[in-house]
Every structure is written in structure tokens, then in C-alpha cells.
Amino acid sequence: MKRRSFFNTLFSANLGILLAGNPFTGIFKESKKDIFQKGTVSVDDNTVSFYLDKISSPMKIIHISDTHLWMDDDRGKTFLHYSRRMAGAYNTTKHFRTGADTDPVRSFEQVLELAVEKDADLIAMTGDIFSFPSEAAIEWVHEKVSNSGVPYLYIAGNHDWHYEGMEGSRKELRDIWTNKRLIPLYQGNDPMMAFYNINGLNILAIDNSTYEILPEQLEFFRENSKGDGPFILMMHIPLYAPGRPIGYGCGNPFWGAESDRLYELESRERWPEEGHTKVTMDFYDEVFSSDNLLGIFAGHVHRQSIDIVRGKPQFVAEANATGAYLEINFLPLNMANT
């Protein structure tokens, strides 16, 4: 079945039943207490709807990833050697629904207009909003989202801070360009990890744009995933799901130098021979063991997908460069049949 046809078909799973059902032993991990014991999540095209007894009032998030804005100005002339390839990568795109010509600027503006029209509670930007850390593009986005009047969050993707061919490790370059350019988008929050509470729903935003998790991020997750409240996790790179390609690279046991086919094209440091750190693998295990995790939302691979790992759903958004987005609704369970 083609991907688009699949998402035009209503997908619905009562995860409380899935977690308890013996036929799924070895695929779904049974939990002593699980947020989905009274609840359902469904997907219809690019709309994700949670119906939960833990939610008292409706809430809506518009989730975008991978806009790949390439706009620049005279301030970027010094960096043309590093930005040239990505500056020409997404000038014109095809709209994810109509197939008509569009572009990242128009796509971003249209989704902001949609968020305002639908009275969204949050715009969640999960990385690669930029093709490189252009001052012009970052300032433009900051102005647009600030003027929209809709609360927003931002976490970086691997392109947001990367000038191709520039010397430095992934961590060094992320630190440099986060602090020099991207910092206004974090609204005073820690760029590596932030906690948000929107109408009683907890949101954890963690930067995994180097494919790795830092020790302090693991501790942050442990501390903020405790308690009885439901939460969602937002990152740029999806967590490993069996059967998915290497792009689902956070916690992927096959990630490493041998599987890195793009480091020369992207003019960057090659992934390490030894693969992921123990901290990253511990993070992976703890995420999928969290009782109150409603779902993970990511981008990076430019294709919409759903995976259920140990009973926890992971939703990946198609690239906003094509106009795509996810509309995520959180609704009281008693509204499921209204």
C-alpha cells in the first residue's frame, strides 16, 4: 500500500488493549500502570487525535519539521563556501497534497496561518527549520512566530546549526551556532532540553540533533517523566524502530561509521566507529519504558510515518518544505463519539 493511501485510511488503536493482549508478547511491553488504560489514539491522514480520560479540555498542537528555509542576505556572504549546496536544495518543492509547485517560505507561512485559524495552543518546531544557520532566516522565523500570537517551542535539527565543511565536531558546531544565531528561538529556555506545560499536558523537548543524548539530558528526562501526568516527547531525529532505515538514528544499534553514507556529501564529521554512547542507549530504553508517555514526535526523514515500539507510538512528520505538518489533538475521552 502506498504511504499516502495508508494515511488516508483511518488508523486507530486502543493501546490499553494492545499493551495487555497476549498475542503481542515480545512486541508490546506490558506496563503495571499505563496512561492508555482508558484511552485511544487515532490517525487520519496528517491528523493525530488522542482521546484520554486524563485530559479535561481539548488542546491542539501544530507540529512542523524540516522546512529547510534557505533565505540569506549580505551577512551570509562570508559563509557562502559553507552554505552553497543547501542554499540550492529546496528552492522549489512540490506540495504534499496537490503536487503543485511551492517553496519553504510559502509553506511555513501557510502553516502559521493555519495555526492561527485553528486557534492552536502551540506551534511545535522540531528542527531543520533552516538549511544552515542564516541570520536572515532565523530572524524572519522569530518575527513570524512571535507575531502569530500562538505559543511556540523550537528545538534544533542537524542542519539548523551546520555549515557544511566548517571545522569542528558536531557538538562544538552545535554549541557555537546555537549561541551565535539560534538562541532567540528558545525564549530563555535551555536549548538542549526544555519542559512545557500546556493545559495540563507536559511536553519534553530534547535536542538530539547530533544523534546522541547527553548525560544531563538523560537526567532531565528521568526527572520530568516522573509522576502521574501524561507527557509527550519532541525531538528532531526519530528513535530507532525495527525495520526502519538508518535515518531513524537515535538509539539505532546499526548507527555508526560503517552505516554513514552521507558524511562526505554533507561535509561533516563521520559518525563514530563505536556507534552510540551508553547514555543514548539508556535514554532509548527509558523512553520506551515510560508509563505516562503518550507519544514521540519527530521529523528528519521527510516522510510521515508511525511506529509502535513497546506499546509507545512514534509519529514522524513529513517535511514542511512541502507544506506538510501534523495536527495533534488531545481530547477528553467522553468526546470520542461526539
N, C-alpha and C positions, 0 to 999 in steps of 0.2 A: 504493500500500500504506500502511495506517495505521501511524503510528510505533510503537505498541505491538506490532502484528503483526510489524513488521520486527525489533524487538528480541527477540521470542520465537523468532525464527529464528536458528540458529547462523550467525554471521559469522566467517569465518576467512580470513586472508590470509598467505601466505608472502611477507614483504616483501623478502626477499633476491631472490626471483624477480621480484617487481614492479619492483624497482629496476633489474634487469638486462635486463628484457624490452623489446625494440624497439617493440612496439605501444603502449607507454605514453610514448614520447618526447614531451616537451612537457608531460606531466602529472607524471611522476615524474622526479626529478633523479638521475642516476646518480652514485654515490659511489665513490671509489677504495677506501675501506675502510668497511664499514658493519656496525654491530652486529648487523643482522638477517641477515647472510650465512648463519648457521646458527641459524635461529630462526623462531618463528611467534607471532602474536598472534591470539586469537580472542575474540569477544564472544557471550555467550549471555544474553539479557535484560539484567540490570544487572551481570553478572559479566564482568570483563575478565581474560583469562589470557595471560600471556607465557610461552612455553617457549623457553629460551635456553641455549646451551652456556656462556655467560658466568656463569650463575647456578649456584652449587654447592649451595644448600639452599633449600627453599621459604620464601617470605615472603608476608605478606598485609597489605594496606592497606585500611582502610575510609575511603572518601572521601565527605565531605559538604560541601554548599554551600547557601547560601540557605535557612537555617532561618527567618530573619526573626522572631526572638523579640521580643515587644513588651512583656514584663513590665516594670513600673516600680514605684516606691514614692514616699514623700513627698519624697525628694530630687529627684525629677523634676518636681515641681510648678512650679518656676521655668521649666522648659523646655517646658511644655505647648503653648505657642503654636507651637513648632518641631516637636513630636513628634506632634501630634494626628492628622494624616492617616495616618501609618504605624502609629500605635498601634492603629488600627482596621482595618488592611489584611489581616491574616492571623489573626484571632481564631479562626476555624473554617476548616478546609481539608478536602479530600477525599483519602483515602488513595490513593496512586499505584497500588496493586494492587487493593484491594477496592472503592474508591469510597465507603467508609463515612466518616462524619464523624470528623475527628481535629483536632489542633491542633499548633502548633510545639513546645510543651513536651513533649507526649507523643511526638512524632516524634523529637525529639532524644534523649530518654531511651531509647526503644526501640532506636535505632541504637547508642547506647553499650552497652546490654545485649548487643546482637548482637556488637559488637567484643570484649567480654569472653568471650562464649560461644564465639566462633570463635578465641579466642586470637590476635587480630590483633597484628601487630608495630607498627602505627602507625595512629592516627586522624588523618587529614588534613582540616583545616577550611579551605576555600578561600574564605572571605568571605561577607558578608551573613548571617552567623550572627545578627546583630542588625538590627532595622529602624531603629534610631537608637542612639546611644551611652549607653544607660541603665546607670547604675551597678548597679542591682539585677540586670539581665540578665547583665551581664558578670561580676559576682561569682558568680552562680549557675552559669554555664558553667564558670568557672575551678574552682569547687569540684567540679562534676560530673566534669570530665575528669581533674582531679588525683586524685580518689578512685577513678576507674575502674581505676587501675593500669596502663593502656595508654599507652605513649608517644604524644605528640601534637605536631602542628605547627599553627600558625594564621597565616594572612595575611588582611588586611582586604579587604572589598568596599566598594563605593561608598556603601552605606547604613550600614555599621558606624560611620563617623565623621561622618555627615551629619545635622545638624539642619536641616530644611527652612526656608528663609527667613533663616537666620543669615548675617550679612555675612561676607565673606571669599572668597578664591579656593579652588579645590579643594585646592591644595597647602597653603595656610595652615590650612584647616579640618582636613585630614588630620593635619597636624603637631600641632595643638592637642589634638584628641580622642584621638589615638594616645597622646600623652604623659600626658594627664589621666586617661584611662579604660582604654584597651585594653592598656596596657603589660604588665600581669601575664601576659597570654596568650602573650607572646613568650618567656618563660622565659630572659630575659637576652640573647636574640639581637637582632640589628638588625631592627627592624620592616619595613624596606624590602627586605631581602634576607637570606637565610639558607641555609646549607649543612648538610645532614644526611647521615649515612651509616648505613643500616640493613642489617645483614647483608651488607655489600659493595655495596649499591646506593646510588648517590649521588642525592640529591634536592635540587633547587634550588627554593626558594620565593621568588618575586619579587612584590612589591606593585605591581600595575598598575591600582589602583582609581581612579585619575584618568584612565584610558585612555592614559596616557603612560608612557614609560620614562625614568628619569633617567640622566645620563651615568655616574654611579657604579654604577648597576645594570647598564648595558651592560658596563662593565669587569669587574664581578663575574661576569657570565655568561661573558665571554671567558676569564677566569682559571679558572673552575670547570668549564667544559665541555671542557677540555683532557684529554689522557691517554687511556688505553685502557679505562677503566671505564665501564660503562653508567650512564646517568642519566635521570631524568625531571624535567620542569619542571612546577611547580604555580603557578597564578595564579588570579585571580578572573575576569577578563574574557578570553574566548577570543580567540585570534589570528584574523585575517581568513582566511576561506576563501571562494573564489569561489562565488557563488550563495547565500550566507547573508545574513541581514538585517543591518542596521547594528549590532545588539547585539553581533555578533562584531567588536568595535570596536577592538581593539588592532592597529595596523598596517593598518587598513582605509583604502584610498585614498579612500573616499567619506565618511569621518568628518569632521565639521566643522559650522560654524554652520548651513549650509543643510540638513543632514540631522538636526539636533537638534530633535525634535518635542516633547520632554518637559521642557525646562528650566523652562517656566512652571508646569507641574503639580508638578514636584519642587522648585520654588522655589530654584533654584541658578543658578550662573554658566553662561552659554551656552558651548558648545564654540567654539573659536576659528575665525575666518574662514579662516585659512590651513591648517587641518587639523593633521595630526600633525607633530611635530618630526622632523628628520632622524635624531636619536638613536633615536626609536621605530621608524622605518622601517629603520634599520641593524640594530636588535635583531631585528626581524621576519626580515630576510634571514639573519642569522647563526643564529637558532634553527633555521630550516629547512635550513640548510647543515651542521648539526652531525652529524658521523659517528656519534657514540655516543648520540644522543638516542633513547630508547625510545618516548617519547610525551609529550604535553602533556595536563594535566588541569586543567579549569576548571569554572566554573559560570555564574552571572549571568543566563543567558537562560531559566532554569527549564524547559528541555526537554532530554532526553537526546539526544545526537547523536554521530556520528563523522564526521570528515573526514580524508582523507589528502592532505596538501599536500607536494609534492616528496618523496613516499615516507615522510613522517613522520605518524603518526596523532595526531589530537587528539580527546580524549574529553571531552564536556561532561556533567555530572551534572544530573539533574532536581532540582527544589527539595526540600530536606529538610523544608521546611514541610509537605509531603505525605507524609512518611515515607520519601522516596526516598534512595538512596545508591548508590555504586558499590563493589563488592567487587573489588579488584585483586589478582591472584595473580601471583607471579613464581616460576617453577618450572624446574628443570633440564630440558633438552631430552629427556633419557632417560626422563622421567616422562610424556611426551606420550601414550603408549599404555598407561599403567598404570591 
